[in-house]
Amino acid sequence: MAGTASTLRGVLAATLAIALVLSSAARAGALSVLPILIEGDSRTTLTLKNQDSRPLNIQIRVFKWTQVDGEDRLEPTDEVVVSPPIVAVAPNQDYVVRLQRMSSEPPAQEEAYRVVVDQLPNPNRQRNGTVEVVLRFLVPAFFGSPDESQPRLRWALETRGGRRVLVAENSGDRRVQLTNLALKKGNRVVSVQKGLAGYVLGHSEKVWPVPANVAGGAGTSVISMSDRGAINAALPP
């Protein structure tokens, strides 16, 4: 289990370091992936685009995505199957892979996964002593039903493990994506996370560290943009 957890942490860390999101495609060098976010009820597709003059070997894996104690966790899963899992994409060509949710029962709430797309090293280039930079993309994938409830966030400032954190608890069935997360009290605004602040999955919580001198209390509010509109929520006193 420790080895698996370490590997999955490596998946997250490496992906955050090298994955780029430009316009409507995840793009880095000669390889791009469409779409950058997958939504479906049971089956969907992912398009791999090779813009290089040589073939690219690509591996695609799916991980179950949950949030435990406010942190993202990825675990191997067979709940969603990708076909084929390894492909060779010809130069200047596209390749469409298929993702299938295996259960015939509709989800009780939105299910979250991460599709990890890895460019595999070219053994010929390695033998020639050429240093090759391989790429990784991490694509969010969600499977839901029409009956699921919308996200409902509750915010709090807490101390956990000796550190001050901002907590967002989502009691709805669907996730919410946040950007430019900050705390505001009067005219003072303290940034918590600039740019993409991540997702809060359904019936889950996410935490962000905040400066130790942020006291909170009456008059403090959370401000952010989400994929469902602006957020301006008062913190409990």
Secondary structure, DSSP 8 states (H G I E B T S, - for coil): -HHHHHHHHHHHHHHHHH--EETTEEEETTEEEE-SSEEESSEEEEEEEE-SSS-EEEEEEEEEEEEETTEEEEEE-SSEEEESSEEEE-TT-EEEEEEEE--SS--SS-EEEEEEEEE---HHHHHTT------EEEEEEEE--TT-----EEEEEEEETTEEEEEEEE-SSS-EEEEEEEEEETTEEEEEEEEEEEEE-TTEEEEEE--TT----TTEEEEEEETTEEEEEE---
